[in-house]
Amino acid sequence: MTFLDGCHSLKLECALRNLGFVDIGWKCVAHAGLFFIEPYAIEENPDADLLGFNIKRSKNIIKLIPTAKRALDFALDQKL
């Protein structure tokens, strides 16, 4: 899966769950409760290999999860 495919996957999961997301150029960042979720790759290139989805709170990376669905599930289930 490419970085761009990861962005599309995250947008689809957000649409299915009525969550908000923001497009920044060709990249995407989702808002899930207290967390932000974004696709992650080594290179900032749409054709780069996707490594997973970062879950962030402020500037701290909490976890890297392989799928958008599991990342959103994790973020929405956290009670802080």
ChimeraX commands (.cxc) that place a marker at each C-alpha (Angstrom):
marker #1 position 0.00,0.00,0.00 radius 0.5
marker #1 position 1.30,3.48,-0.83 radius 0.5
marker #1 position 1.19,6.61,1.29 radius 0.5
marker #1 position -1.60,8.01,-0.91 radius 0.5
marker #1 position -3.63,4.79,-0.55 radius 0.5
marker #1 position -3.28,5.17,3.23 radius 0.5
marker #1 position -4.72,8.68,3.01 radius 0.5
marker #1 position -7.70,7.40,1.03 radius 0.5
marker #1 position -8.20,4.55,3.50 radius 0.5
marker #1 position -8.19,6.98,6.43 radius 0.5
marker #1 position -10.70,9.28,4.69 radius 0.5
marker #1 position -13.02,6.32,4.02 radius 0.5
marker #1 position -12.89,5.17,7.67 radius 0.5
marker #1 position -13.61,8.74,8.82 radius 0.5
marker #1 position -16.59,9.00,6.47 radius 0.5
marker #1 position -18.01,5.69,7.73 radius 0.5
marker #1 position -17.73,6.88,11.36 radius 0.5
marker #1 position -18.76,10.53,10.82 radius 0.5
marker #1 position -15.37,11.80,12.00 radius 0.5
marker #1 position -13.56,14.87,10.73 radius 0.5
marker #1 position -10.41,14.97,8.65 radius 0.5
marker #1 position -8.34,17.64,6.96 radius 0.5
marker #1 position -6.52,17.44,3.64 radius 0.5
marker #1 position -3.14,19.17,3.69 radius 0.5
marker #1 position -2.01,19.07,0.09 radius 0.5
marker #1 position -2.24,15.38,-0.84 radius 0.5
marker #1 position -1.88,14.25,2.82 radius 0.5
marker #1 position -4.69,13.68,5.30 radius 0.5
marker #1 position -5.01,14.03,9.09 radius 0.5
marker #1 position -8.02,12.69,11.00 radius 0.5
marker #1 position -9.40,13.87,14.33 radius 0.5
marker #1 position -10.62,11.11,16.69 radius 0.5
marker #1 position -11.45,12.27,20.19 radius 0.5
marker #1 position -8.29,13.62,21.82 radius 0.5
marker #1 position -6.03,12.14,19.15 radius 0.5
marker #1 position -4.91,12.90,15.62 radius 0.5
marker #1 position -4.27,10.07,13.18 radius 0.5
marker #1 position -2.16,10.33,10.06 radius 0.5
marker #1 position -0.55,7.88,7.63 radius 0.5
marker #1 position 3.19,7.40,8.09 radius 0.5
marker #1 position 5.94,6.61,5.58 radius 0.5
marker #1 position 9.70,7.14,5.59 radius 0.5
marker #1 position 9.52,9.55,2.63 radius 0.5
marker #1 position 7.02,12.38,2.20 radius 0.5
marker #1 position 6.07,11.08,-1.24 radius 0.5
marker #1 position 2.61,9.84,-2.37 radius 0.5
marker #1 position 4.18,6.72,-3.92 radius 0.5
marker #1 position 6.25,5.78,-0.84 radius 0.5
marker #1 position 5.45,2.56,1.01 radius 0.5
marker #1 position 3.04,3.05,3.90 radius 0.5
marker #1 position 4.41,1.87,7.26 radius 0.5
marker #1 position 1.25,2.45,9.29 radius 0.5
marker #1 position -0.83,5.12,10.97 radius 0.5
marker #1 position 0.52,7.40,13.71 radius 0.5
marker #1 position -1.69,8.19,16.66 radius 0.5
marker #1 position -0.67,11.54,18.13 radius 0.5
marker #1 position -1.72,13.67,21.04 radius 0.5
marker #1 position -0.32,17.18,20.75 radius 0.5
marker #1 position 3.19,16.52,19.40 radius 0.5
marker #1 position 3.71,13.16,21.12 radius 0.5
marker #1 position 3.39,10.02,19.03 radius 0.5
marker #1 position 1.49,7.47,21.08 radius 0.5
marker #1 position 1.50,4.43,18.79 radius 0.5
marker #1 position 2.01,3.20,15.21 radius 0.5
marker #1 position -0.79,0.87,14.05 radius 0.5
marker #1 position -0.89,-0.96,10.68 radius 0.5
marker #1 position -4.49,-0.15,9.57 radius 0.5
marker #1 position -6.70,2.94,9.62 radius 0.5
marker #1 position -9.59,0.98,11.14 radius 0.5
marker #1 position -7.52,-0.29,14.07 radius 0.5
marker #1 position -5.97,3.15,14.59 radius 0.5
marker #1 position -9.40,4.80,14.82 radius 0.5
marker #1 position -10.69,2.01,17.08 radius 0.5
marker #1 position -7.72,2.51,19.42 radius 0.5
marker #1 position -8.09,6.31,19.49 radius 0.5
marker #1 position -11.84,6.26,20.11 radius 0.5
marker #1 position -11.64,3.62,22.86 radius 0.5
marker #1 position -9.08,5.51,24.97 radius 0.5
marker #1 position -10.47,7.09,28.12 radius 0.5
marker #1 position -8.11,9.82,29.30 radius 0.5
marker link #1:1,2 radius 0.2
marker link #1:2,3 radius 0.2
marker link #1:3,4 radius 0.2
marker link #1:4,5 radius 0.2
marker link #1:5,6 radius 0.2
marker link #1:6,7 radius 0.2
marker link #1:7,8 radius 0.2
marker link #1:8,9 radius 0.2
marker link #1:9,10 radius 0.2
marker link #1:10,11 radius 0.2
marker link #1:11,12 radius 0.2
marker link #1:12,13 radius 0.2
marker link #1:13,14 radius 0.2
marker link #1:14,15 radius 0.2
marker link #1:15,16 radius 0.2
marker link #1:16,17 radius 0.2
marker link #1:17,18 radius 0.2
marker link #1:18,19 radius 0.2
marker link #1:19,20 radius 0.2
marker link #1:20,21 radius 0.2
marker link #1:21,22 radius 0.2
marker link #1:22,23 radius 0.2
marker link #1:23,24 radius 0.2
marker link #1:24,25 radius 0.2
marker link #1:25,26 radius 0.2
marker link #1:26,27 radius 0.2
marker link #1:27,28 radius 0.2
marker link #1:28,29 radius 0.2
marker link #1:29,30 radius 0.2
marker link #1:30,31 radius 0.2
marker link #1:31,32 radius 0.2
marker link #1:32,33 radius 0.2
marker link #1:33,34 radius 0.2
marker link #1:34,35 radius 0.2
marker link #1:35,36 radius 0.2
marker link #1:36,37 radius 0.2
marker link #1:37,38 radius 0.2
marker link #1:38,39 radius 0.2
marker link #1:39,40 radius 0.2
marker link #1:40,41 radius 0.2
marker link #1:41,42 radius 0.2
marker link #1:42,43 radius 0.2
marker link #1:43,44 radius 0.2
marker link #1:44,45 radius 0.2
marker link #1:45,46 radius 0.2
marker link #1:46,47 radius 0.2
marker link #1:47,48 radius 0.2
marker link #1:48,49 radius 0.2
marker link #1:49,50 radius 0.2
marker link #1:50,51 radius 0.2
marker link #1:51,52 radius 0.2
marker link #1:52,53 radius 0.2
marker link #1:53,54 radius 0.2
marker link #1:54,55 radius 0.2
marker link #1:55,56 radius 0.2
marker link #1:56,57 radius 0.2
marker link #1:57,58 radius 0.2
marker link #1:58,59 radius 0.2
marker link #1:59,60 radius 0.2
marker link #1:60,61 radius 0.2
marker link #1:61,62 radius 0.2
marker link #1:62,63 radius 0.2
marker link #1:63,64 radius 0.2
marker link #1:64,65 radius 0.2
marker link #1:65,66 radius 0.2
marker link #1:66,67 radius 0.2
marker link #1:67,68 radius 0.2
marker link #1:68,69 radius 0.2
marker link #1:69,70 radius 0.2
marker link #1:70,71 radius 0.2
marker link #1:71,72 radius 0.2
marker link #1:72,73 radius 0.2
marker link #1:73,74 radius 0.2
marker link #1:74,75 radius 0.2
marker link #1:75,76 radius 0.2
marker link #1:76,77 radius 0.2
marker link #1:77,78 radius 0.2
marker link #1:78,79 radius 0.2
marker link #1:79,80 radius 0.2
view
